[in-house]
Amino acid sequence: MSVPATAVADAAAAETLWLGRCAYAPTWRAMQRYTQERGPDSPDQIWLLEHEPVFTLGMNADASHVLAPGDIPVLRIDRGGQVTYHGPGQLVVYPLIDMRRAQLTVRDLLNALERSVIEYVARFGIEARCRAAAPGVYVEERKLASVGLRIRRGGSYHGLALNVCMDLAPFARINPCGYAGLQMTQLSDLNGPGDVAQVAAEFAPLLAAKLSR
Amino acid sequence: MTVNTRIRLAVTQDAALIAEMSRDYVEHGLGWSWTPARVLAAVNNRATNVAVAGELLGFGIMHYGDDSAHLALLAVRPARQRCGLGTLLLEWLEKPARVAGIECIRLEARVDNPGAIAFYRHQGFREAGCLAGYYRGTVDAVRMEKRLDVALHVPPR
C-alpha cells in the first residue's frame, strides 16, 4: 500500500493521514510493518480510511459467530476482540503509537478512542457512552463504534471502527463482538454526518489531541 | 450493592492500604513482599494496572506484556467476599488484555488456598503446573493460566 496521502490535520504529535478506500490485507500488513520497523524517532501516525467489505475475527473470536459470511471474505487477524465487519461507509482509525514514548497504557488508548467518539458525536446531539466490561461506544443499546488493538514492541496498531453511513446488513451475518442479536447503529441514522472523509477530518484532531499529553 | 461498586485506578494514596491488605489477606505467614514502595511502583508503572473496588473493598494488580498478562495480586476484604467483587475486578483488569489481543493471563496461587484456586477455576483459569517452594521456600504455588485466544479452525461458509 502506498502510504503518502493528504494530511487531514496539523497535529504536533501524531501525523494524521487520510488513506481513502483500502483493501484489508495490505493495510493490515502495512501497519504490522510500520510497527515492526519503527525506531525511537519514528513519528506516531493515525491512519484514517475505509475498508472494502470484510469480516475479521480477532484473537478472542469464535468462528461459530460468523453465521453466514456469503461472498464477504473472512480473515482471522491478530487484534484483540471478537468478530466484526468492515465496509464502505465506516470510518476506520488506526493509531500507530509508540506507547512507551507517549506514556500511554492500553487502557489510556482505549479511553482516548472511546472518549473521542463520545465527544465527537455529542456535537450532533448524539448521546453515546462506553461500557465498563465491553469495549466500544454505544447509543442506548446499539453499538456505534468497535475497538480492538494489538501491541508489538511497545507500538500499537489496529484501532477503531466508527459506523458513519453504510450498509449495516452484513452485521446480521455475524454475532458482532460475540453477542447474538447485538444491534448496530450509525451516525447517519442518528441525524449525524454521512460523509466518511468529512468525519475523518473532524475526528482526527480530537483523537490526536488526546494522544499528545 | 456489588453491581454499583465502582472500579477505579489506584492512586499514590492507596499504596499503603493496598500493601497492608496484601500482607493480611494474601501473604499471611509468608512475610511481606508487597510493601507500600512496591505497590507504589506498580501504581506508577505504565504497563501495570492497579485497580481498586469501591472504598478499597478489594484490589487487583495486573501487568500487561505484548502477548501475555500476569495477575500479580487480587484480594477482597473477607467480610465483602462472595458478592462478586473479585469477578468485577478481574473483568475490569481483563478488558484491556482482550482489547489488546493478549493471548493469555497467568497467575500463581498458594496451594494452601483452595478457595482462591476454586475462584480462578470458575473464572476460566486452568492449572498449568506446580512451583515447589515458590513462596519463600515454604509454600508451594500452583500456576494457572487463562487463554483469551481461541482454537483456530476454519469458519463455516
Interface residues (C-beta under 8 A of the other chain):
Chain A: L57 G58 M59 N60 A61 D62 A63 S64 V66 P69 V74 R76 D78 R79 G80 G81 M99 R100 Q103 L104 T105 V106 R107 L110 A132 A133 A134 P135 V147 G148 L149 R150 I151 R152 R153 G154 H158
Chain B: I7 L9 R46 A47 N49 Y64 D66 E91 W92 K95 P96 A97 R98 V99 A100 G101 I102 E103 L148 D149 V150 L152 H153 V154 P155 P156 R157
